[in-house]
């Protein structure tokens, strides 16, 4: 019985991934693995960098508990809602030479 327990625990133990350098990388790996989208690791990494690790962990736990049909879409929607700032993004108008235009009234 003890030998069986040893074999099971040894097979469940995985060597650490040497490519995961920081907490952000580890979280992105965990999220992409949970959603079954390992090839989209960079997308999850970018989202986590944008909104922060603590918000990403909070959103991920909410999504896991929600029981949604498409949890990856819910994750990105919630991240988008948290990342928005008040007001639209606007840049000043520029001429072709790169100088800002003055608008005459």
N, C-alpha and C positions, 0 to 999 in steps of 0.2 A: 504494500500500500504506500509506503514511504517513497519507494522508487518511482511509482506512478505519479505521485504528487511532485516529485523532483522533475520528472520529464515534462509534465504539464507546465510548471512554472518556467522551466528553461525555454520551452517553445513559445510561451507568451511574451517573454522578455525580448525586446527588439534592441538592436544596437542603436545608439543615438545617431541621428543624421548630422553629418559634419557640415552640411551646407546651411544649417539653421544657425545664424550668428547672433540673433538677438531675440528679445521677447516678441517683437513684431513678426519676425519670421516664423517663430514657433506658433503664434496665434493664426497667422495666415495659413500655415500648413494644416493646423487642426481644423480650421473652418473649411478649407478646400477639400480636405479628406472627408469631413462629415457630409458635405453636399455631393460628394462623388465627382468633383470637378478639379482633379489634380492639375490638369493642364492650364487652368485659369488661376494658378497661384499668384501670378504677377498682378492680376486685377484685384484680388483680395488684399494683397500687400499694399497696393496704392490706396485703396479705400481706408485701410487701417491707418496708414500714414496721414491721410487727410483728416480723419475724425478723431484719432487718438485711440490708444490701446484700451483705456477704461470704458469709453463709450462703445467700442467695438465688442468688447466682452459682454457688456450689458445687453446690447442688441442681439448678439449671438445666443445668449441664454434665453432671451424673450422668444426668439425664433424657434429654438429647440422645444420650448414649452408650449408653443402655439399649436402645434400639430397641423400646420398649413400643408396644402397639397404640393405647393412649390416653394419650399422654404428659402431657396437661394434668391428667388425674386423678392420675397418679403424682406430678406436681409438687405438687399441693395436699395429697396424702397425706403426702409427705415434709416439707412445710412444717408440717403439723399435728403430725407426730411431733417435730419440732425445737422447736416452740413450746410444747409441754406442759411443765408444771412438776409436781413430785412432789406427790401428794395431791390430793384433790378440793377444788373451790372451795366454800367455805361462808361464808355471811353470818350474823351474829348475828340471832336472831329479834327482831322488833320488834312493839310494840303498834300499834294503829291511829293513835295520836297521834305516832308516830315515835320514841318512847323505847324503849330496849332493855328486854326483859322479863327478869325474874329468874326462873330456874327453881328451884322448890322441890323438894328431894329428900325 
